[in-house]
């Protein structure tokens, strides 16, 4: 929350001033904006910040530019889209009068354009990460003997899961994920469309498959997509939230694809015969929208093919959006024990009642970067005695 606190302190003053400019009193403005943060994971902390806001004769353009400047100092971040969406929500509030609507609309549009500019500058994976992709061979080969030792937490119900492979991959790419999910009680389904070329023509067939699974089980279907498969999964979740239980992506570029910098761009463009930016604009635009279903995005900071920031959704937008970091290469994510555990745990967390983690589940946290980011020896004592 450290860097977020600085951003939200600046943003809160900007948002409150905007509400006041639309005819709300200071108290009304604070209440409306606090309510706008209702599903924000830092709701309590942000509410305290908003309550402390004081205004004099504030200039909205100056406040907007100050917030943009802070965001630019921190660098690209998908969470900035939360700020844009909240501003648009405040602007559309029916309680406000039509005062300076055009002016406010222009300020919001400028803010959005500046955020897009900042987020278009995510650097490509460093050469070191690209070279580390060779470890995927070891990850895949080691999984054959490691698999029997991975803990299995049985699911209470046989929920349907549709899995989608990465770019240039097929159903063999998701074999370990499917096998593991099946072993813990889920009903898994292949995508059965051959090699994934990330072609929008595959969408109608995937949607038809979703309909078939939905009708068969008479319940919503969870979508799991690795890399390019996650692109399809997110678009389907956006189009048919009434049929999708939740979305889980594994090393998938879930936003910013149009400006994404990756060492495989040249290869992609050679195989497709067109520039990435010249391809399906509607497809890319749909990918920017956040689905109205629970989301879990799995990523690795040592990804050598996709910038890891493009693999994270706006976790600050809703409390049912999670980003989980794992150790590993991009090409080895399909044979990564931590990924298997994360996918199964995420599915269970969103499908079943909350329960206290077992000792085995606590030990599993040792395999995640988040555990090792904690300082001091207390992280070990807290693991078992908190």
C-alpha positions as CSV (number, residue, x, y, z in Angstrom):
1,X,0.0,0.0,0.0
2,X,3.1,2.3,0.3
3,X,3.2,3.5,-3.3
4,X,-0.6,3.2,-3.6
5,X,-1.0,5.5,-0.7
6,X,0.8,8.3,-2.5
7,X,-1.2,7.8,-5.7
8,X,-4.5,7.6,-3.9
9,X,-3.8,10.7,-1.7
10,X,-3.4,12.7,-4.9
11,X,-6.2,11.0,-6.7
12,X,-8.7,11.4,-3.8
13,X,-8.2,15.2,-3.8
14,X,-8.7,15.3,-7.5
15,X,-11.9,13.1,-7.4
16,X,-13.4,15.1,-4.5
17,X,-12.7,18.4,-6.3
18,X,-14.4,16.9,-9.4
19,X,-17.5,15.9,-7.5
20,X,-17.7,19.4,-5.8
21,X,-17.4,21.0,-9.2
22,X,-20.5,19.1,-10.2
23,X,-22.6,20.6,-7.5
24,X,-22.0,18.3,-4.5
25,X,-21.0,19.6,-1.1
26,X,-17.7,18.5,0.3
27,X,-19.4,16.0,2.7
28,X,-21.5,14.6,-0.2
29,X,-18.5,14.4,-2.5
30,X,-16.5,12.4,0.1
31,X,-19.4,10.0,0.7
32,X,-20.0,9.4,-3.0
33,X,-16.4,8.7,-3.6
34,X,-16.0,6.5,-0.6
35,X,-18.9,4.4,-1.9
36,X,-17.2,4.2,-5.3
37,X,-14.4,2.4,-3.6
38,X,-16.7,-0.1,-2.0
39,X,-15.2,-3.2,-3.6
40,X,-11.6,-1.8,-3.5
41,X,-9.2,-4.1,-1.6
42,X,-7.9,-1.1,0.2
43,X,-11.3,0.3,0.9
44,X,-10.7,1.1,4.6
45,X,-7.3,2.8,4.0
46,X,-8.6,4.8,1.0
47,X,-11.7,5.9,3.0
48,X,-9.4,7.4,5.7
49,X,-7.5,9.3,3.0
50,X,-10.7,10.6,1.4
51,X,-12.1,11.8,4.8
52,X,-8.9,13.9,5.4
53,X,-9.3,15.8,2.0
54,X,-9.6,19.5,2.3
55,X,-10.3,21.9,-0.6
56,X,-9.8,25.6,-1.3
57,X,-10.0,27.0,-4.8
58,X,-8.7,23.9,-6.6
59,X,-8.1,23.7,-10.4
60,X,-9.1,20.3,-11.8
61,X,-6.5,20.4,-14.5
62,X,-3.7,21.0,-12.0
63,X,-4.9,18.3,-9.7
64,X,-5.2,15.9,-12.7
65,X,-1.7,16.7,-13.8
66,X,-0.3,16.2,-10.3
67,X,-1.9,12.7,-10.1
68,X,-0.6,11.8,-13.6
69,X,2.9,13.0,-12.7
70,X,3.0,10.7,-9.6
71,X,1.7,7.7,-11.7
72,X,4.5,8.4,-14.3
73,X,7.1,8.5,-11.5
74,X,6.1,5.0,-10.4
75,X,6.0,3.7,-13.9
76,X,3.5,1.6,-15.9
77,X,0.9,-0.2,-13.8
78,X,-2.4,-1.9,-14.8
79,X,-3.9,-0.7,-11.5
80,X,-4.1,2.8,-12.9
81,X,-7.1,1.7,-14.9
82,X,-8.9,1.6,-11.5
83,X,-8.5,5.4,-11.3
84,X,-9.9,5.9,-14.8
85,X,-12.9,3.7,-14.2
86,X,-13.7,5.4,-10.8
87,X,-13.5,8.8,-12.4
88,X,-16.0,7.7,-15.1
89,X,-18.3,6.3,-12.4
90,X,-18.2,9.6,-10.5
91,X,-18.9,11.5,-13.7
92,X,-22.0,9.4,-14.5
93,X,-23.4,9.8,-11.0
94,X,-27.1,10.8,-11.3
95,X,-27.0,12.9,-8.1
96,X,-24.8,15.5,-9.7
97,X,-26.0,18.6,-11.6
98,X,-25.0,19.3,-15.2
99,X,-22.4,21.8,-14.2
100,X,-19.3,22.0,-16.4
101,X,-20.0,18.6,-17.8
102,X,-18.0,19.2,-21.0
103,X,-15.1,20.5,-19.1
104,X,-15.0,17.6,-16.7
105,X,-15.5,15.1,-19.6
106,X,-12.4,16.6,-21.4
107,X,-10.4,16.4,-18.2
108,X,-11.3,12.7,-17.7
109,X,-10.5,11.9,-21.4
110,X,-7.1,13.6,-21.0
111,X,-6.4,11.7,-17.8
112,X,-7.3,8.4,-19.6
113,X,-5.1,9.2,-22.5
114,X,-2.1,10.1,-20.2
115,X,-2.6,6.8,-18.3
116,X,-2.6,4.9,-21.6
117,X,0.6,6.7,-22.6
118,X,2.3,5.7,-19.4
119,X,1.1,2.1,-19.6
120,X,2.3,1.8,-23.2
121,X,5.9,2.0,-22.1
122,X,6.3,-1.4,-20.4
123,X,9.8,-2.7,-21.4
124,X,10.3,-6.1,-23.0
125,X,11.6,-9.0,-20.9
126,X,15.4,-8.6,-20.5
127,X,17.8,-10.8,-22.4
128,X,18.7,-12.6,-19.2
129,X,15.0,-13.8,-18.9
130,X,15.0,-14.8,-22.5
131,X,18.0,-17.0,-22.0
132,X,16.5,-18.5,-18.8
133,X,13.6,-19.9,-20.9
134,X,15.9,-22.8,-21.7
135,X,15.1,-24.1,-18.2
136,X,11.6,-25.0,-19.5
137,X,13.2,-28.3,-20.7
138,X,14.2,-29.2,-17.2
139,X,10.8,-28.1,-15.8
140,X,8.9,-30.4,-18.2
141,X,11.1,-33.4,-17.8
142,X,11.3,-33.1,-14.0
143,X,7.4,-32.9,-13.8
144,X,7.2,-36.6,-14.7
145,X,8.8,-37.7,-11.4
146,X,7.7,-34.7,-9.4
147,X,4.0,-35.0,-10.2
148,X,3.2,-37.8,-7.7
149,X,4.5,-35.8,-4.8
150,X,2.3,-32.7,-5.4
151,X,-0.3,-32.3,-2.6
152,X,-3.9,-32.9,-3.7
153,X,-6.8,-31.1,-2.0
154,X,-10.0,-32.7,-3.1
155,X,-12.8,-30.4,-4.4
156,X,-16.2,-30.8,-2.8
157,X,-18.0,-30.9,-6.2
158,X,-17.1,-32.0,-9.8
159,X,-17.1,-28.5,-11.3
160,X,-16.6,-28.1,-15.1
161,X,-13.3,-26.5,-16.2
162,X,-12.4,-25.6,-19.8
163,X,-8.7,-25.3,-20.5
164,X,-7.0,-23.4,-23.4
165,X,-3.4,-23.9,-24.5
166,X,-0.7,-21.3,-25.2
167,X,0.2,-19.8,-28.6
168,X,1.6,-22.6,-30.9
169,X,0.5,-25.1,-28.3
170,X,-2.3,-27.7,-28.3
171,X,-4.1,-29.9,-25.7
172,X,-0.8,-31.7,-24.9
173,X,0.4,-28.4,-23.5
174,X,-2.2,-28.5,-20.7
175,X,-1.9,-32.2,-20.0
176,X,-0.4,-31.8,-16.5
177,X,-2.8,-29.0,-15.5
178,X,-5.8,-31.1,-16.7
179,X,-4.5,-34.3,-15.0
180,X,-4.0,-32.5,-11.7
181,X,-7.4,-30.8,-11.7
182,X,-9.1,-34.0,-12.6
183,X,-7.2,-35.8,-9.7
184,X,-8.5,-33.3,-7.2
185,X,-12.1,-33.6,-8.3
186,X,-12.8,-31.2,-11.2
187,X,-14.3,-32.2,-14.6
188,X,-11.9,-30.9,-17.2
189,X,-12.5,-30.3,-20.9
190,X,-9.9,-29.9,-23.7
191,X,-10.2,-27.1,-26.2
192,X,-9.9,-29.6,-29.2
193,X,-9.1,-27.0,-31.8
194,X,-5.6,-28.2,-32.7
195,X,-2.7,-25.7,-32.5
196,X,-3.6,-22.3,-31.0
197,X,-2.7,-19.6,-33.5
198,X,-4.6,-16.9,-31.5
199,X,-6.9,-16.5,-34.4
200,X,-10.3,-14.8,-33.8
201,X,-11.9,-17.4,-36.0
202,X,-11.5,-19.9,-33.1
203,X,-13.8,-17.9,-30.9
204,X,-17.1,-19.1,-32.3
205,X,-16.0,-22.8,-31.9
206,X,-14.9,-22.1,-28.3
207,X,-18.2,-20.3,-27.5
208,X,-20.1,-23.3,-28.9
209,X,-18.0,-25.6,-26.7
210,X,-18.8,-23.4,-23.7
211,X,-22.5,-23.6,-24.5
212,X,-22.3,-27.4,-24.7
213,X,-20.5,-27.7,-21.3
214,X,-22.9,-25.2,-19.7
215,X,-25.9,-27.2,-20.9
216,X,-24.5,-30.5,-19.9
217,X,-23.7,-29.4,-16.3
218,X,-26.5,-26.8,-16.0
219,X,-24.0,-24.6,-14.2
220,X,-21.3,-22.0,-14.9
221,X,-18.0,-23.1,-16.4
222,X,-14.6,-22.0,-15.1
223,X,-12.1,-20.9,-17.8
224,X,-8.3,-21.6,-17.5
225,X,-6.0,-20.2,-20.2
226,X,-2.2,-20.4,-20.5
227,X,-0.5,-17.5,-22.4
228,X,-2.4,-17.1,-25.7
229,X,-5.2,-19.3,-24.3
230,X,-5.8,-16.8,-21.6
231,X,-6.5,-14.2,-24.2
232,X,-9.4,-16.3,-25.5
233,X,-10.6,-17.1,-22.0
234,X,-10.7,-13.4,-21.0
235,X,-12.7,-12.4,-24.1
236,X,-15.2,-15.2,-23.6
237,X,-15.6,-14.2,-19.9
238,X,-16.3,-10.6,-21.0
239,X,-18.9,-11.7,-23.6
240,X,-20.7,-14.4,-21.5
241,X,-20.3,-13.7,-17.8
242,X,-23.6,-15.4,-17.1
243,X,-22.0,-18.7,-18.2
244,X,-18.5,-18.2,-16.7
245,X,-17.9,-19.1,-13.1
246,X,-14.4,-17.5,-13.0
247,X,-11.3,-16.8,-15.1
248,X,-7.8,-18.0,-14.4
249,X,-4.9,-17.0,-16.7
250,X,-1.4,-18.4,-16.6
251,X,1.3,-16.1,-18.0
252,X,-1.3,-14.5,-20.3
253,X,-1.1,-10.9,-21.7
254,X,-4.5,-9.8,-20.4
255,X,-4.1,-6.1,-21.3
256,X,-1.9,-3.8,-23.3
257,X,-1.4,-6.2,-26.2
258,X,-1.4,-3.5,-28.8
259,X,1.8,-1.9,-27.4
260,X,3.3,-5.0,-25.9
261,X,7.0,-5.4,-26.4
262,X,8.1,-9.0,-26.6
263,X,11.1,-10.8,-28.2
264,X,8.7,-13.1,-30.1
265,X,6.9,-10.2,-32.0
266,X,9.0,-10.6,-35.1
267,X,8.2,-14.4,-35.1
268,X,4.5,-13.8,-34.6
269,X,4.4,-11.2,-37.4
270,X,6.4,-13.4,-39.8
271,X,4.0,-16.4,-39.2
272,X,0.9,-14.2,-39.6
273,X,2.1,-12.0,-42.4
274,X,0.8,-8.8,-40.8
275,X,1.8,-6.4,-38.1
276,X,0.3,-7.1,-34.7
277,X,-1.1,-3.6,-34.5
278,X,-2.9,-4.1,-37.8
279,X,-4.8,-7.2,-36.7
280,X,-8.2,-7.5,-35.2
281,X,-8.8,-4.1,-33.4
282,X,-12.1,-5.3,-31.9
283,X,-10.3,-8.4,-30.5
284,X,-7.6,-6.2,-28.9
285,X,-10.1,-3.7,-27.5
286,X,-12.2,-6.4,-25.9
287,X,-9.1,-7.7,-24.1
288,X,-8.9,-4.3,-22.2
289,X,-12.3,-4.7,-20.5
290,X,-12.3,-6.3,-17.1
291,X,-14.7,-9.3,-16.9
292,X,-17.5,-9.3,-14.3
293,X,-16.4,-12.6,-12.8
294,X,-13.7,-13.6,-10.2
295,X,-10.2,-13.4,-11.8
296,X,-6.9,-14.9,-10.9
297,X,-3.8,-14.0,-12.9
298,X,-0.7,-16.2,-12.5
299,X,2.6,-14.6,-13.6
300,X,6.3,-14.9,-13.2
301,X,8.7,-12.0,-13.1
302,X,11.3,-14.1,-14.9
303,X,9.1,-14.6,-17.9
304,X,11.3,-14.4,-21.0
305,X,8.6,-14.0,-23.6
306,X,5.8,-11.8,-22.2
307,X,6.4,-8.7,-20.0
308,X,5.1,-9.8,-16.6
309,X,3.2,-6.5,-16.0
310,X,1.0,-7.3,-19.0
311,X,0.1,-10.6,-17.3
312,X,-1.5,-8.8,-14.2
313,X,-5.1,-7.6,-14.0
314,X,-6.2,-4.5,-12.0
315,X,-6.2,-6.0,-8.6
316,X,-7.3,-2.8,-7.0
317,X,-10.5,-2.6,-9.0
318,X,-12.3,-5.3,-7.2
319,X,-11.7,-7.6,-4.2
320,X,-12.3,-10.7,-6.3
321,X,-9.3,-10.0,-8.6
322,X,-6.0,-11.6,-7.6
323,X,-2.5,-11.6,-9.1
324,X,-0.3,-14.4,-7.9
325,X,3.4,-14.6,-8.6
326,X,5.2,-17.9,-9.1
327,X,8.8,-19.0,-9.8
328,X,9.5,-20.3,-13.3
329,X,9.9,-19.7,-17.0
330,X,7.1,-18.8,-19.4
331,X,7.4,-22.0,-21.5
332,X,7.5,-24.2,-18.3
333,X,4.3,-22.8,-16.7
334,X,2.3,-25.8,-17.9
335,X,4.6,-28.1,-16.0
336,X,5.1,-26.0,-12.9
337,X,4.0,-27.6,-9.6
338,X,3.3,-24.2,-8.1
339,X,1.1,-23.3,-11.0
340,X,-0.9,-26.5,-10.6
341,X,-1.4,-25.8,-6.9
342,X,-2.3,-22.1,-7.6
343,X,-4.9,-23.0,-10.2
344,X,-6.6,-25.7,-8.0
345,X,-6.5,-23.5,-4.9
346,X,-7.9,-20.5,-6.8
347,X,-10.8,-22.6,-8.2
348,X,-11.5,-24.0,-4.7
349,X,-11.3,-20.6,-3.1
350,X,-13.9,-19.1,-5.4
351,X,-16.2,-22.2,-5.4
352,X,-16.2,-23.4,-1.8
353,X,-16.8,-21.8,1.6
354,X,-13.8,-20.2,3.2
355,X,-12.0,-22.5,5.6
356,X,-8.8,-22.3,7.6
357,X,-5.7,-23.6,5.7
358,X,-4.3,-26.9,6.7
359,X,-0.7,-27.5,7.7
360,X,0.1,-28.8,4.2
361,X,-1.5,-25.7,2.6
362,X,0.6,-23.5,4.8
363,X,3.8,-25.3,3.8
364,X,2.8,-24.8,0.2
365,X,3.3,-21.0,0.7
366,X,7.1,-21.7,0.9
367,X,7.0,-22.2,-2.9
368,X,5.7,-18.7,-3.7
369,X,7.7,-15.5,-4.1
370,X,5.3,-13.6,-1.8
371,X,6.4,-15.7,1.2
372,X,10.1,-14.9,0.6
373,X,9.5,-11.2,0.2
374,X,8.6,-11.0,3.9
375,X,11.5,-9.8,6.1
376,X,12.9,-11.5,9.1
377,X,12.7,-14.9,10.7
378,X,9.1,-14.2,11.9
379,X,7.8,-15.3,8.5
380,X,8.5,-18.9,9.5
381,X,6.9,-18.6,13.0
382,X,3.9,-16.8,11.6
383,X,3.5,-19.5,9.0
384,X,2.6,-22.1,11.7
385,X,1.6,-20.1,14.8
386,X,-0.4,-17.1,13.5
